[in-house]
Amino acid sequence: MTLPNELASRAGTSGSVSGRRLRWLALLPLSVFAILIQGYHPGLEDDAFYLAAIKQNLNPSLFPHDADFFRVQFQATVFDKLIALSLRWTHVPLEWGILFWQWGVTFLIVWGCWRISRRCFADAHAQWAAVTLVAVLLTLPVSGTGLSLTDQHLHPRALATALILAAIAAVLGPRNKQRPLVAGAMLTAAFFVHAIMAAFGASYCVFLLCNPVEQTDTAPRRTSVLAGLLLPLGWVFEPASDAWRQAAATRSFYFVLRWPWYEWLGVVAPLALLWWFRALAQRGRQAVLARVSERLVYFGVFQLAVALVMLLPSRLERLRPLEPMRFLHLVYLLFVLLSGGLLGQYVLKKHALRWLLLFVPLSAGMFYAQRQMYPATPHLELPGATSGNGWVEAFRWISRNTPVDGEFALDPHYMELPGEDYHGFRALAERSVLADGVKDAGMVARVPRLAPRWQREVDAQRGWRDFQRADFLRLRAEFGVDWVVLAAPGVAGLPCPYRNSQAMVCRVE
């Protein structure tokens, strides 16, 4: 196995031009390998909002009836504008541009992990074991939060994570005047991409910067600036309502007291193991590793206390959409990184067979898990390729063959239907649609002003699977719905210009 032995050893030697070239030669295919394990599914789950927002930036005529379901929250991020600007400037087709961004962000995460591993571990095989473990485990679930380390589609959280890792690497770098400036710039950029994740990154950097012997006032000042920047997010502080509570109740990770015991084990166990990593590092005189592990425990305990204060009192229910338990995302990512480094240092070393025995079954297991999650969809949904998913094909047909100002309706729980595999209608069909009870509920939980409309539209679609032509005519009269997407075999009395074995697109008339 070349990577942990000759290539990794030579790539780990910084300072030489050949060493830097070999490092890139290792990191570039490693990020491709990560995507091959993870899979690629544009329009999946949260991408129902993000991809729709990017498309509307490129074509403002899209979503004339329901853009508020992603536009209000997206006032707090430049992510969709940045992606759209890059596509407009380069003239790269949207599908290929999104794929390139996905690979580029994955590469930046892998690169950031490698830079941190260099600070923590002296041996090249430990550094590359750390990075390789992260690349293999990018779809690892983060306990109780509904997150994985990265997503199978382009997500602002991933770009923010890459920027946060760059900030951490800068904090751990050589002591000079530029170090806090670089870290502050990376965190500021991350804030404009994903404010919540950036706040966690800034918090951890403050813990890394704080030393009992050498105090600095730059970290608190940066934290104050970031806190001040949060003030324009007025929608966060909108009052709750019964409709909002109904939507929030669909987000199980808001309610920590309902988490099963194993989710709480997933909170406590990494922190305990990180404290053990600290002891190993101190014994081996690895000061940076000890510091990273120790401060990550302090960060985790502090953020857990903050999260419980925000989540437990009912009078603070409007703070739940800030998702304070998602600090675990950074804990898990760095925990996997340090675990890989220690495995490389103490177990794998330069023995190719040991690398194979660890990473081949682990990669196969992560790949298999992804196939079980989305069994009706190709593992890599590449541009121009035909999808075996009938729902996806129906959505694509809609984008090419129906009026841009059309109003659609479909089962409010369509994402959970067998064979649909959680693909978002707006992102792929590029048309307005009545609110659904799965992903739109999550957006409503963040933006309460949408709650009355969401509840009205979801209530109007109750009993969808028993609907007949008269029910669809009622939706047309009440909401202007002129198209519906039905599960095969459909409903009598509606003309359906498109159908496949799973889905039908029908006019309401």
C-alpha positions, -999 to +999 in steps of 0.1 A: +000+000+000+018+031-012+001+059+008+011+050+044+046+040+034+068+057+007+043+083-006+031+095+028+065+095+043+079+117+015+048+139+014+050+145+051+084+161+048+076+198+044+098+224+029+108+207-003+091+212-036+089+175-042+074+170-008+046+195-015+039+179-048+036+145-033+013+159-006-011+172-033-008+140-052-020+122-020-047+147-009-064+151-043-073+114-049-080+110-012-108+136-014-121+118-045-120+085-026-140+101+002-168+111-022-168+076-037-175+062-003-199+089+007-219+091-025-232+121-043-269+131-043-277+167-053-312+177-041-311+153-012-327+163+022-315+198+032-304+204-004-341+208-012-335+243+001-299+251-008-300+239-044-333+256-049-319+289-036-289+286-059-311+280-088-333+310-079-302+332-077-294+321-113-330+324-125-351+348-103-383+338-121-383+304-103-405+297-073-429+327-076-452+312-050-431+296-022-396+311-022-401+323+014-396+287+025-359+292+019-354+329+012-359+342+047-333+321+065-309+325+036-307+362+043-281+351+070-258+333+046-238+342+014-236+305+005-262+304-023-251+338-037-214+327-037-222+294-056-244+312-080-219+339-086-191+314-093-213+296-118-223+328-135-187+340-137-172+307-150-202+298-173-198+262-160-231+243-163-249+242-129-248+204-124-211+202-131-204+233-111-222+219-080-203+187-083-169+205-086-178+226-055-187+194-036-153+179-045-135+212-038-151+216-003-143+179+005-107+186-006-105+216+017-117+196+046-092+169+040-065+195+036-075+212+068-074+179+087-039+172+073-026+206+084-039+200+119-025+165+120+009+179+111+008+200+142-003+171+164+018+142+151+055+142+142+054+110+121+041+110+086+023+077+090+004+091+119-005+123+100-019+103+071-037+078+092-055+107+108-065+122+074-075+089+059-098+080+088-116+113+084-119+107+047-134+073+052-158+084+080-172+115+064-208+101+067-204+092+104-235+103+123-230+128+151-250+116+181-284+130+186-280+160+162-293+147+129-259+155+113-231+136+098-195+149+095-204+160+059-233+155+036-238+137+003-246+170-013-232+205-013-240+221+021-228+254+037-219+235+068-192+217+049-177+249+036-179+265+070-162+234+085-133+238+060-129+274+071-130+265+108-103+238+103-082+265+086-087+288+116-077+260+140-046+252+119-037+289+121-041+290+159-019+259+162+007+273+139+039+292+147+035+321+171+034+354+152+013+385+148-005+371+117-017+340+135-048+355+152-055+376+121-056+346+098-078+327+123-101+357+127-104+361+089-113+324+085-139+325+112-154+356+098-157+340+064-172+309+081-197+331+099-211+345+066-215+310+053-230+293+084-233+314+115-241+287+140-212+264+130-188+294+129-198+303+165-188+268+176-155+272+157-148+305+173-155+291+207-131+263+203-104+287+189-109+308+220-102+278+242-071+270+222-058+306+225-064+310+262-033+301+282-030+305+320+005+321+315+000+341+284-034+359+281-045+378+250-075+402+246-078+395+209-099+364+213-126+380+235-127+409+211-132+387+181-160+368+200-177+401+207-175+411+170-191+378+160-218+382+186-225+416+173-229+403+138-257+380+150-279+410+156-293+413+120-308+378+123-341+391+135-361+361+124-344+341+152-362+361+178-397+360+163-423+348+188-436+312+189-471+301+181-490+268+182-483+262+146-446+268+152-446+244+181-463+218+158-435+222+133-408+222+160-421+190+174-410+172+142-374+180+151-365+153+177-330+166+182-345+198+198-356+178+228-326+164+246-346+149+274-362+125+249-328+113+236-323+075+241-294+065+264-271+056+235-274+091+221-262+104+254-234+078+254-224+094+221-221+127+239-201+116+269-178+088+254-159+110+229-151+135+257-139+108+280-117+093+253-103+127+244-092+131+280-074+097+276-058+110+244-045+140+265-029+116+290-013+096+261+000+128+245+015+140+278+032+107+283+047+109+248+056+146+252+033+156+224+024+191+236+002+202+207-018+169+207-023+172+245-035+208+241-059+200+212-074+171+232-076+189+265-092+221+251-116+200+230-129+185+263-131+219+279-150+232+248-173+202+249-182+205+285-188+243+282-209+240+251-229+211+267-237+233+297-247+262+274-269+238+253-287+225+283-294+260+296-309+269+262-328+237+255-343+227+289-364+257+301-397+259+282-396+297+283-365+296+261-381+273+235-374+298+207-337+292+212-340+255+202-337+262+165-301+275+172-294+238+177-267+242+204-260+205+206-245+206+172-213+217+188-207+179+188-200+181+151-167+198+157-160+174+186-166+144+165-146+156+135-115+163+156-121+132+177-120+111+145-089+130+133-070+124+166-081+088+168-067+081+133-034+097+142-030+077+174-039+045+155-012+054+130+013+062+157+007+031+179-009+004+157-006+009+120+028+025+118+044+016+084+028-018+081+008-019+048-011-050+059-024-033+090-036-003+069-054-027+046-070-046+075-083-014+090-093+007+060-106-018+035-134-032+057-141+002+072-145+017+037-167-012+026-188-008+057-194+029+052-201+024+015-226-004+023-244+018+049-249+045+023-264+021-001-288+010+026-298+046+033-306+054-004-312+020-021-334+032-049-309+058-062-275+055-079-247+059-054-233+088-076-260+109-092-237+125-118-247+152-142-264+138-173-267+103-160-301+087-160-315+080-125-331+047-117-353+066-092-387+072-108-394+102-085-362+119-095-370+113-132-405+127-127-391+159-110-366+163-139-394+160-164-413+187-146-384+211-148-382+207-186-419+205-195-441+226-172-446+263-169-422+281-145-451+297-126-469+264-121-481+255-086-476+219-076-488+196-048-478+161-038-480+139-008-468+161+022-447+131+033-434+123-002-398+122+009-405+092+031-423+072+004-406+039-006-382+045-035-382+083-031-350+084-010-355+119+005-350+139-027-364+174-026-390+185-051-381+222-053-344+215-059-350+191-088-383+201-103-376+238-100-412+246-094-433+260-065-451+234-043-474+234-013-456+230+020-446+195+030-445+179+065-409+168+065-383+194+054-405+225+053-414+218+090-377+222+098-376+256+081-407+267+099-391+257+132-364+283+124-387+310+109-420+312+129-436+337+105-440+308+081-458+286+106-495+298+098-490+292+061-473+259+066-500+246+089-528+257+066-512+240+036-502+208+054-537+206+069-553+210+035-533+180+023-542+156+051-554+123+039-536+127+006-533+090-001-571+088-002-576+119-024-598+118-055-603+143-083-626+164-062-600+169-035-574+181-060-600+205-075-604+219-039-566+225-037-569+243-071-596+265-058-580+272-025-543+275-034-541+277-072-527+242-076-527+233-112-504+202-112-500+172-088-474+144-086-490+111-076-477+077-067-486+051-094-512+040-104-526+075-097-562+087-096-590+085-121-602+116-139-569+135-142-549+138-174-513+127-168-488+137-195-459+119-177-458+086-159-433+059-149-434+028-127-433+050-095-447+084-102-471+103-123-474+140-132-510+151-137-528+183-145-556+194-122-586+202-144 
